[in-house]
Amino acid sequence: LSDLTVVIDAGHGGSDPGAVGLGLKEKDVVLDTALRVQTLLNKTPLNVEMTRTTDVYLTLAQRVAFAGEAKADAFVSIHANAANGSASGSETYYYGKAATNPNVEESKSLASYIQERLVVAMGTKDRGVKHGNYHVLRENTMPAVLVELGFIDNASDNAKLASTTYRQKAAQAIYYGILDYYKANGYNVSSYY
C-alpha cells in the first residue's frame, strides 16, 4: 500500500462555487468532505495527495496534471449535483472509453465500490454507476472516478450535505470504497476498516 498514491480532488473552488442551493455552495461541501477523506486515508500506508486543501480555483487541466505528477494510482473527484430541485440521490461516474484513459474496468470497479458504500452511508437514492465524459475522468491516465454526493438544490439531499455528520459518513463511505477496491486487487487492507 505504501507504494500507492491516491489523489482526492475537491471539485470547484475559489471563484467557481460549483452548484449552489438552499444557502450551500458545492465548493465548500466537497472541500470539507475531501479533507475528511484525507484524514481517514492518512491512517493507512497509502500516499494521499490533495488537488486543493483550501478555497482556491484550479482548472480541470491543472487537476489532471497534478494527478499525473503525483503518479497517482487512483483519482477520486468529489462533487455535488444540481437539477432544479427535482432530482435526488448519489451517483458515481467513470469514463467508459479506453481511447484516452485505458483504465475502464478499474475505474468502473472503483466507482462501484464507492457508490455501494455511499448510498448505504448517506441513505440517499441510488442513482448508480455511470459513464461520464468529464475532463478529469477522460484525460487522466489512472483509474479515475467522479462522485456526486447528492443534489444540493434538493431539500432532503441538501440537509444531508449541510450536516457535518453526513459529510463524515460520506467521507467514510469513499474511504471504505477505496479500501474495497484495493482489497479486490489483492492488497491486505483488513486492518484499516
Contacts in CASP RR format, 6 or more apart in sequence:
PFRMAT RR
TARGET T0000
AUTHOR 0000-0000-0000
METHOD contacts of the structure
MODEL  1
LSDLTVVIDAGHGGSDPGAVGLGLKEKDVVLDTALRVQTLLNKTPLNVEM
TRTTDVYLTLAQRVAFAGEAKADAFVSIHANAANGSASGSETYYYGKAAT
NPNVEESKSLASYIQERLVVAMGTKDRGVKHGNYHVLRENTMPAVLVELG
FIDNASDNAKLASTTYRQKAAQAIYYGILDYYKANGYNVSSYY
1 44 0 8 1.000
1 45 0 8 1.000
1 46 0 8 1.000
1 182 0 8 1.000
1 187 0 8 1.000
1 189 0 8 1.000
2 45 0 8 1.000
2 46 0 8 1.000
2 47 0 8 1.000
4 46 0 8 1.000
4 47 0 8 1.000
4 73 0 8 1.000
4 74 0 8 1.000
4 182 0 8 1.000
4 187 0 8 1.000
5 46 0 8 1.000
5 47 0 8 1.000
5 48 0 8 1.000
5 49 0 8 1.000
5 70 0 8 1.000
5 71 0 8 1.000
5 72 0 8 1.000
5 73 0 8 1.000
5 74 0 8 1.000
6 41 0 8 1.000
6 46 0 8 1.000
6 47 0 8 1.000
6 48 0 8 1.000
6 49 0 8 1.000
6 72 0 8 1.000
6 73 0 8 1.000
6 74 0 8 1.000
6 75 0 8 1.000
6 76 0 8 1.000
6 178 0 8 1.000
7 48 0 8 1.000
7 49 0 8 1.000
7 50 0 8 1.000
7 51 0 8 1.000
7 66 0 8 1.000
7 67 0 8 1.000
7 70 0 8 1.000
7 72 0 8 1.000
7 74 0 8 1.000
7 75 0 8 1.000
7 76 0 8 1.000
8 34 0 8 1.000
8 37 0 8 1.000
8 38 0 8 1.000
8 41 0 8 1.000
8 48 0 8 1.000
8 49 0 8 1.000
8 50 0 8 1.000
8 51 0 8 1.000
8 76 0 8 1.000
8 78 0 8 1.000
9 34 0 8 1.000
9 50 0 8 1.000
9 51 0 8 1.000
9 52 0 8 1.000
9 63 0 8 1.000
9 67 0 8 1.000
9 75 0 8 1.000
9 76 0 8 1.000
9 77 0 8 1.000
9 78 0 8 1.000
9 136 0 8 1.000
10 27 0 8 1.000
10 30 0 8 1.000
10 31 0 8 1.000
10 33 0 8 1.000
10 34 0 8 1.000
10 35 0 8 1.000
10 50 0 8 1.000
10 51 0 8 1.000
10 52 0 8 1.000
10 78 0 8 1.000
11 18 0 8 1.000
11 26 0 8 1.000
11 27 0 8 1.000
11 30 0 8 1.000
11 31 0 8 1.000
11 34 0 8 1.000
11 51 0 8 1.000
11 52 0 8 1.000
11 77 0 8 1.000
11 78 0 8 1.000
11 79 0 8 1.000
12 18 0 8 1.000
12 26 0 8 1.000
12 27 0 8 1.000
12 30 0 8 1.000
12 57 0 8 1.000
12 79 0 8 1.000
13 27 0 8 1.000
13 31 0 8 1.000
13 52 0 8 1.000
13 55 0 8 1.000
13 56 0 8 1.000
13 57 0 8 1.000
13 58 0 8 1.000
14 27 0 8 1.000
14 55 0 8 1.000
14 56 0 8 1.000
14 57 0 8 1.000
15 57 0 8 1.000
16 27 0 8 1.000
16 57 0 8 1.000
17 25 0 8 1.000
17 26 0 8 1.000
17 27 0 8 1.000
18 25 0 8 1.000
18 26 0 8 1.000
18 27 0 8 1.000
19 25 0 8 1.000
19 26 0 8 1.000
19 79 0 8 1.000
19 80 0 8 1.000
19 81 0 8 1.000
19 82 0 8 1.000
19 152 0 8 1.000
19 153 0 8 1.000
20 26 0 8 1.000
20 82 0 8 1.000
20 152 0 8 1.000
20 153 0 8 1.000
21 82 0 8 1.000
21 152 0 8 1.000
21 153 0 8 1.000
21 158 0 8 1.000
22 152 0 8 1.000
22 153 0 8 1.000
22 155 0 8 1.000
22 158 0 8 1.000
22 162 0 8 1.000
24 152 0 8 1.000
24 158 0 8 1.000
24 161 0 8 1.000
24 162 0 8 1.000
26 79 0 8 1.000
26 80 0 8 1.000
26 82 0 8 1.000
26 152 0 8 1.000
27 55 0 8 1.000
28 55 0 8 1.000
29 80 0 8 1.000
29 149 0 8 1.000
29 152 0 8 1.000
29 161 0 8 1.000
29 162 0 8 1.000
29 167 0 8 1.000
30 78 0 8 1.000
30 79 0 8 1.000
30 80 0 8 1.000
30 149 0 8 1.000
31 52 0 8 1.000
31 53 0 8 1.000
31 54 0 8 1.000
31 55 0 8 1.000
32 164 0 8 1.000
32 167 0 8 1.000
33 78 0 8 1.000
33 149 0 8 1.000
33 167 0 8 1.000
33 170 0 8 1.000
33 171 0 8 1.000
33 174 0 8 1.000
34 50 0 8 1.000
34 52 0 8 1.000
34 78 0 8 1.000
34 171 0 8 1.000
35 50 0 8 1.000
35 53 0 8 1.000
36 167 0 8 1.000
36 168 0 8 1.000
36 170 0 8 1.000
36 171 0 8 1.000
36 172 0 8 1.000
37 76 0 8 1.000
37 78 0 8 1.000
37 171 0 8 1.000
37 174 0 8 1.000
37 175 0 8 1.000
38 48 0 8 1.000
38 50 0 8 1.000
38 53 0 8 1.000
39 171 0 8 1.000
40 171 0 8 1.000
40 172 0 8 1.000
40 175 0 8 1.000
41 48 0 8 1.000
41 175 0 8 1.000
41 178 0 8 1.000
42 48 0 8 1.000
43 192 0 8 1.000
44 179 0 8 1.000
44 189 0 8 1.000
44 192 0 8 1.000
46 178 0 8 1.000
46 182 0 8 1.000
49 66 0 8 1.000
49 67 0 8 1.000
49 70 0 8 1.000
49 72 0 8 1.000
51 58 0 8 1.000
51 62 0 8 1.000
51 63 0 8 1.000
51 66 0 8 1.000
51 67 0 8 1.000
52 58 0 8 1.000
58 66 0 8 1.000
60 135 0 8 1.000
60 136 0 8 1.000
60 139 0 8 1.000
61 135 0 8 1.000
61 139 0 8 1.000
63 77 0 8 1.000
63 136 0 8 1.000
64 135 0 8 1.000
64 136 0 8 1.000
64 139 0 8 1.000
64 140 0 8 1.000
67 75 0 8 1.000
67 140 0 8 1.000
67 142 0 8 1.000
67 144 0 8 1.000
68 140 0 8 1.000
68 141 0 8 1.000
68 142 0 8 1.000
72 140 0 8 1.000
72 142 0 8 1.000
73 142 0 8 1.000
73 143 0 8 1.000
74 110 0 8 1.000
74 142 0 8 1.000
74 143 0 8 1.000
74 144 0 8 1.000
74 178 0 8 1.000
74 181 0 8 1.000
75 136 0 8 1.000
75 140 0 8 1.000
75 142 0 8 1.000
75 143 0 8 1.000
75 144 0 8 1.000
75 145 0 8 1.000
76 110 0 8 1.000
76 114 0 8 1.000
76 144 0 8 1.000
76 145 0 8 1.000
76 147 0 8 1.000
76 174 0 8 1.000
76 178 0 8 1.000
77 134 0 8 1.000
77 136 0 8 1.000
77 137 0 8 1.000
77 144 0 8 1.000
77 145 0 8 1.000
77 146 0 8 1.000
77 147 0 8 1.000
78 147 0 8 1.000
78 149 0 8 1.000
78 174 0 8 1.000
79 146 0 8 1.000
79 147 0 8 1.000
79 148 0 8 1.000
79 149 0 8 1.000
80 148 0 8 1.000
80 149 0 8 1.000
80 150 0 8 1.000
80 151 0 8 1.000
80 152 0 8 1.000
80 161 0 8 1.000
81 87 0 8 1.000
81 89 0 8 1.000
81 91 0 8 1.000
81 148 0 8 1.000
81 149 0 8 1.000
81 150 0 8 1.000
81 151 0 8 1.000
81 152 0 8 1.000
82 151 0 8 1.000
82 152 0 8 1.000
82 153 0 8 1.000
83 151 0 8 1.000
83 153 0 8 1.000
83 154 0 8 1.000
84 153 0 8 1.000
85 151 0 8 1.000
85 153 0 8 1.000
85 154 0 8 1.000
85 155 0 8 1.000
86 154 0 8 1.000
87 151 0 8 1.000
87 154 0 8 1.000
88 124 0 8 1.000
88 125 0 8 1.000
88 150 0 8 1.000
88 151 0 8 1.000
88 154 0 8 1.000
88 156 0 8 1.000
88 157 0 8 1.000
89 119 0 8 1.000
89 122 0 8 1.000
89 124 0 8 1.000
89 125 0 8 1.000
89 126 0 8 1.000
89 127 0 8 1.000
89 148 0 8 1.000
89 150 0 8 1.000
89 151 0 8 1.000
89 154 0 8 1.000
89 157 0 8 1.000
90 115 0 8 1.000
90 118 0 8 1.000
90 119 0 8 1.000
90 122 0 8 1.000
90 124 0 8 1.000
90 125 0 8 1.000
90 126 0 8 1.000
90 127 0 8 1.000
90 128 0 8 1.000
90 147 0 8 1.000
90 148 0 8 1.000
90 149 0 8 1.000
90 150 0 8 1.000
91 115 0 8 1.000
91 127 0 8 1.000
91 128 0 8 1.000
91 129 0 8 1.000
91 130 0 8 1.000
91 148 0 8 1.000
92 111 0 8 1.000
92 112 0 8 1.000
92 114 0 8 1.000
92 115 0 8 1.000
92 118 0 8 1.000
92 128 0 8 1.000
92 129 0 8 1.000
92 130 0 8 1.000
92 145 0 8 1.000
92 146 0 8 1.000
92 147 0 8 1.000
92 148 0 8 1.000
93 111 0 8 1.000
93 129 0 8 1.000
93 130 0 8 1.000
93 131 0 8 1.000
93 132 0 8 1.000
93 134 0 8 1.000
93 137 0 8 1.000
93 145 0 8 1.000
93 146 0 8 1.000
93 147 0 8 1.000
93 148 0 8 1.000
94 104 0 8 1.000
94 107 0 8 1.000
94 108 0 8 1.000
94 110 0 8 1.000
94 111 0 8 1.000
94 129 0 8 1.000
94 130 0 8 1.000
94 131 0 8 1.000
94 132 0 8 1.000
94 137 0 8 1.000
94 143 0 8 1.000
94 144 0 8 1.000
94 145 0 8 1.000
94 146 0 8 1.000
95 101 0 8 1.000
95 104 0 8 1.000
95 107 0 8 1.000
95 131 0 8 1.000
95 132 0 8 1.000
95 133 0 8 1.000
95 134 0 8 1.000
95 137 0 8 1.000
95 138 0 8 1.000
95 144 0 8 1.000
96 104 0 8 1.000
96 107 0 8 1.000
96 108 0 8 1.000
96 131 0 8 1.000
96 132 0 8 1.000
97 104 0 8 1.000
97 131 0 8 1.000
97 138 0 8 1.000
98 104 0 8 1.000
100 138 0 8 1.000
100 139 0 8 1.000
101 107 0 8 1.000
101 137 0 8 1.000
101 138 0 8 1.000
101 139 0 8 1.000
101 140 0 8 1.000
101 141 0 8 1.000
101 142 0 8 1.000
101 144 0 8 1.000
102 141 0 8 1.000
103 141 0 8 1.000
103 142 0 8 1.000
103 143 0 8 1.000
103 144 0 8 1.000
106 143 0 8 1.000
107 137 0 8 1.000
107 143 0 8 1.000
107 144 0 8 1.000
107 145 0 8 1.000
108 129 0 8 1.000
109 143 0 8 1.000
109 181 0 8 1.000
109 184 0 8 1.000
110 143 0 8 1.000
110 145 0 8 1.000
110 177 0 8 1.000
110 178 0 8 1.000
110 181 0 8 1.000
111 129 0 8 1.000
111 145 0 8 1.000
112 129 0 8 1.000
113 176 0 8 1.000
113 177 0 8 1.000
113 178 0 8 1.000
113 180 0 8 1.000
113 181 0 8 1.000
113 184 0 8 1.000
114 145 0 8 1.000
114 147 0 8 1.000
114 173 0 8 1.000
114 174 0 8 1.000
114 177 0 8 1.000
114 178 0 8 1.000
114 181 0 8 1.000
115 126 0 8 1.000
115 128 0 8 1.000
115 129 0 8 1.000
115 147 0 8 1.000
116 177 0 8 1.000
116 180 0 8 1.000
117 172 0 8 1.000
117 173 0 8 1.000
117 174 0 8 1.000
117 176 0 8 1.000
117 177 0 8 1.000
117 180 0 8 1.000
118 124 0 8 1.000
118 147 0 8 1.000
118 149 0 8 1.000
118 170 0 8 1.000
118 173 0 8 1.000
118 174 0 8 1.000
119 125 0 8 1.000
119 126 0 8 1.000
120 173 0 8 1.000
121 169 0 8 1.000
121 170 0 8 1.000
121 172 0 8 1.000
121 173 0 8 1.000
122 149 0 8 1.000
122 150 0 8 1.000
122 160 0 8 1.000
122 166 0 8 1.000
122 169 0 8 1.000
122 170 0 8 1.000
122 173 0 8 1.000
123 160 0 8 1.000
124 149 0 8 1.000
124 150 0 8 1.000
124 157 0 8 1.000
124 160 0 8 1.000
127 148 0 8 1.000
132 146 0 8 1.000
134 146 0 8 1.000
136 144 0 8 1.000
136 146 0 8 1.000
137 144 0 8 1.000
137 145 0 8 1.000
137 146 0 8 1.000
143 181 0 8 1.000
147 174 0 8 1.000
149 157 0 8 1.000
149 161 0 8 1.000
149 170 0 8 1.000
150 157 0 8 1.000
150 160 0 8 1.000
150 161 0 8 1.000
151 157 0 8 1.000
151 158 0 8 1.000
152 158 0 8 1.000
152 161 0 8 1.000
160 166 0 8 1.000
161 167 0 8 1.000
176 193 0 8 1.000
179 189 0 8 1.000
179 192 0 8 1.000
179 193 0 8 1.000
182 189 0 8 1.000
183 189 0 8 1.000
183 190 0 8 1.000
END
